[in-house]
Amino acid sequence: MSMIRLLLAEDQSMVREALAALLGLEPDIEVVAQVARGDEVLAAAREHAVDVVLLDIEMPGLTGIEAAGLLRSELPAVKVVVVTTFGRPGYLRRAMESGADAFLVKDAPASQLADAVRKVLAGERVIDPTLAAAALADGASPLTERERDVLRAAADGSTNVEIATALHLSQGTVRNYLSTAIQKLAARNRAEAVRIAREKGWL
């Protein structure tokens, strides 16, 4: 039986160690490397010649979705399984667009996770069925990339001047992007627009 070489990318050490221990019990899976940052994924995947990368979405350095995109362009043979605490439909859509082969929520049983690893290696796609239904019902994000950037920058309470400086835009442009985003999300203000976009997984 050939062993499946797996890289685990998860920033919470307790979760990472628990996942490594559970997957390590599988007779055909070997966790050969672990990283806590998204920007360490590509180098670790190369160095350890992995077959599958298990990615958390929320990580410092790069998000799991960004890391999935990098793996897809640099190491296309490597399979990508995204696991997340946040079962947000927008995350699923973005993960699949960036090249993920599977998308599961973290409270899935370990056997389901191991099964997903085997299935993606066999060329299948594995998607949490509840999330898949929600993603179809929600549709694609109405926000443009720039509107997302501006909303992200507004999330910590930054003023229009601060956002304009950070994103190298004029204040008027920032105001326009914010107002369009608020309208598209049927929000009352920017804080509500940020909350709605986050809940949908669009930020």
C-alpha positions in Angstrom: 0.0 0.0 0.0 1.5 3.4 -1.0 1.4 6.1 1.7 -0.4 9.4 1.0 2.0 12.2 1.9 0.0 15.0 3.5 0.9 18.6 4.5 -1.3 20.2 7.3 -1.7 24.0 7.2 -3.5 25.3 10.3 -2.6 28.2 12.5 -4.2 26.9 15.8 -1.6 24.5 17.2 -4.1 22.4 19.2 -6.4 21.9 16.2 -3.4 21.1 14.0 -2.0 18.6 16.4 -5.4 16.9 16.8 -5.9 16.7 13.1 -2.4 15.3 12.6 -3.0 12.7 15.3 -6.3 11.6 13.9 -5.1 11.4 10.3 -1.9 9.6 11.5 -4.1 6.8 12.7 -5.1 6.0 9.1 -3.0 3.2 7.7 -2.4 4.9 4.3 -1.9 8.5 5.4 1.3 10.1 6.7 1.4 13.7 7.9 4.9 14.6 6.6 4.8 18.4 7.4 2.9 21.0 9.3 2.8 24.8 9.0 1.0 27.5 10.9 1.0 30.2 8.1 -0.4 30.4 4.7 2.7 31.9 3.2 4.7 28.8 4.2 2.5 26.3 2.4 4.1 26.3 -1.1 7.7 25.9 0.2 6.7 23.1 2.5 4.7 21.3 -0.2 7.7 21.5 -2.5 10.3 20.4 0.2 8.3 17.4 1.4 7.0 16.3 -2.0 3.4 16.0 -0.7 0.4 14.5 -2.5 -2.3 16.4 -0.6 -2.4 19.7 1.3 -5.0 20.2 4.0 -5.7 24.0 4.3 -7.4 26.0 6.9 -9.0 29.2 5.5 -8.1 31.7 8.2 -4.3 31.9 8.5 -1.7 34.6 8.8 0.5 35.4 5.8 -1.9 34.1 3.2 -5.5 32.8 3.5 -6.1 29.2 2.7 -7.9 30.3 -0.5 -4.9 32.3 -1.6 -2.6 29.4 -0.8 -4.8 27.1 -2.8 -4.5 29.4 -5.8 -0.7 29.4 -5.5 -0.6 25.6 -5.2 -2.8 25.3 -8.3 -0.5 27.4 -10.4 2.9 26.2 -9.0 2.2 22.5 -8.1 -0.8 21.5 -10.1 -0.4 17.8 -9.3 -0.9 18.4 -5.6 -4.5 18.0 -4.4 -6.0 20.6 -2.1 -8.5 20.0 0.7 -9.9 23.1 2.4 -11.3 22.7 5.9 -12.9 25.5 7.8 -14.7 26.4 11.0 -16.7 28.9 8.9 -19.3 27.1 6.8 -19.9 30.2 4.6 -21.2 29.6 1.1 -19.0 32.4 -0.4 -15.9 30.7 1.0 -16.9 27.5 -0.8 -17.3 29.3 -4.1 -14.0 31.1 -3.8 -12.1 28.0 -2.7 -13.4 26.1 -5.7 -12.6 29.0 -8.0 -9.0 29.0 -6.7 -8.5 25.3 -7.4 -9.5 23.4 -4.2 -10.4 19.8 -4.8 -12.5 19.4 -1.6 -14.2 21.7 0.9 -15.3 20.4 4.3 -16.2 22.0 7.7 -14.0 21.1 10.6 -16.7 19.4 12.6 -16.9 16.6 10.0 -15.8 13.3 11.4 -12.1 12.3 11.0 -13.1 9.3 8.8 -14.9 11.7 6.4 -11.7 13.8 6.2 -9.5 10.8 5.5 -12.0 9.6 2.9 -11.9 13.0 1.2 -8.1 12.8 1.0 -8.4 9.5 -0.7 -11.1 10.6 -3.0 -9.3 13.8 -4.3 -6.3 11.6 -5.0 -8.5 9.4 -7.1 -9.6 12.5 -9.1 -12.9 13.2 -7.4 -14.2 16.5 -5.9 -15.6 16.4 -2.4 -17.9 19.2 -1.2 -19.9 19.5 2.1 -23.5 18.9 0.7 -25.1 21.5 3.0 -22.7 24.2 2.0 -23.0 23.3 -1.7 -26.8 23.8 -1.5 -26.3 27.1 0.4 -23.7 28.4 -2.1 -26.1 27.7 -5.0 -29.0 29.5 -3.2 -26.8 32.5 -2.3 -25.3 32.9 -5.8 -22.0 34.6 -6.6 -20.7 37.7 -4.7 -22.1 40.9 -6.2 -19.0 42.8 -5.1 -16.1 43.7 -7.4 -12.5 43.0 -6.3 -12.0 46.7 -5.6 -15.3 46.9 -3.5 -14.1 44.0 -1.5 -10.7 45.6 -0.9 -12.4 48.8 0.3 -14.8 46.9 2.6 -11.9 44.9 4.0 -10.0 48.1 4.8 -13.1 49.6 6.4 -13.6 46.6 8.6 -11.3 47.9 11.4 -13.1 51.2 11.5 -10.6 53.1 9.3 -11.8 56.5 8.0 -12.1 57.2 4.2 -8.9 59.2 4.4 -7.0 56.2 5.9 -8.5 53.7 3.4 -7.6 56.0 0.5 -4.0 56.3 1.8 -3.7 52.5 2.3 -5.2 51.6 -1.1 -3.7 54.5 -3.1 -7.1 55.8 -4.1 -8.7 59.2 -3.9 -11.2 59.8 -1.0 -14.0 60.3 -3.6 -13.3 56.9 -5.1 -13.3 55.2 -1.7 -16.6 56.9 -1.0 -18.1 55.7 -4.3 -16.9 52.1 -3.7 -18.3 52.0 -0.2 -21.6 53.4 -1.2 -22.0 50.9 -4.1 -21.0 48.0 -1.8 -23.6 49.2 0.8 -26.3 49.4 -1.9 -25.5 46.0 -3.4 -25.6 44.3 0.0 -28.8 46.2 1.0 -27.0 47.4 4.1 -27.7 50.5 6.2 -24.1 51.5 6.6 -20.5 50.3 6.1 -20.4 48.3 9.3 -23.4 46.3 8.3 -22.1 45.9 4.8 -18.8 44.4 6.3 -20.9 42.1 8.5 -23.1 40.8 5.7 -20.1 40.3 3.3 -18.2 38.4 6.1 -21.2 36.2 6.9 -21.6 35.2 3.2 -17.8 34.5 2.9 -17.4 37.3 0.3 -14.6 39.1 2.1 
